[in-house]
C-alpha cells in the first residue's frame, strides 16, 4: 500500500521523492472495508519480496489510528501511535468517498506519507521521481515498461525479442514501434549529454 522507505530521517525543507516514503492510502483502506464497524487491520509495505514494515490500524468512519514502528539507522526503533481524522464527500454517481485530513495542514488528501509522523506530500515538500527526470531518462523508463510488457529482456541496448504468445499482431506492431521510438529518443539524449561533456 505504499512505496519504499530507506529508513532515513527526513527534513521537510529538503525536496524528497514520494517513492522513498512509506504511505497510507485512504482509498485502499476503504476498499478493504476498514471504515465499517470499527475495523482492525494491517497496512504492510514491500519492495518485491523484501518487507519494509507494517502498521496496525483501527478505523471507523471518523478516524484511523495507526500503530507502527519508526526506524532511523543508528537509533533505537520507536513505537508510535497516530490518530488521523477522516472526512467524507459525496460521489457524482451516488455514495460517498473518504479522505484523510492531513494532521499538518488540515487539507483533504487520499495519501499520507511517513516522516516519523504521517503528513501529506505538500507538508513534506515531496515530488515525484519522474518530475526530476530528463527527457532521455523518461524515454528510457517508458521504453523499459514497453519491453516488460513485451516480455523482452530489460535494457534498451539489449536485442529485441519476438512476439509474445497470444498477443495480437497489431498490438505487437504498435508496442515495437513505440519501443523503437523511445529507444531512439533516449539514445539521442544520451549522445547529446556526452557531447556536452566534451
C-alpha positions, 0 to 999 in steps of 0.5 A: 500500500505504499512505496519504499522507505530507506529508513532515513530521517527526513527534513521537510525543507529538503525536496524528497521523492514520494517513492522513498516514503512509506504511505497510507492510502485512504482509498485502499483502506476503504476498499478493504472495508476498514471504515465499517464497524470499527475495523482492525487491520494491517497496512504492510509495505514491500519492495518485491519480496523484501518487507519494509514494515507494517502498521496496525490500524483501527478505523471507523468512519471518523478516524484511523489510528495507526500503530507502527514502528519508526526506524532511523539507522543508528537509533533505537526503533520507536513505537508510535501511535497516530490518530488521523481524522477522516472526512467524507464527500459525496460521489457524482454517481451516488455514495460517498468517498473518504479522505484523510485530513492531513494532521499538518495542514488540515487539507483533504488528501487520499495519501499520507506519507511517513516522516516519523509522523504521517503528513501529506506530500505538500507538508513534506515538500515531496515530488515525484521521481519522474518530475526530476527526470530528463527527457532521455531518462523518461524515454528510457523508463517508458521504453523499459515498461514497453519491453516488460510488457513485451516480455523482452529482456530489460535494457534498451541496448539489449536485442529485441525479442519476438512476439509474445504468445497470444498477443495480437499482431497489431498490438505487437506492431504498435508496442515495437514501434513505440519501443523503437521510438523511445529507444531512439529518443533516449539514445539521442539524449544520451549522445547529446549529454556526452557531447556536452561533456566534451 
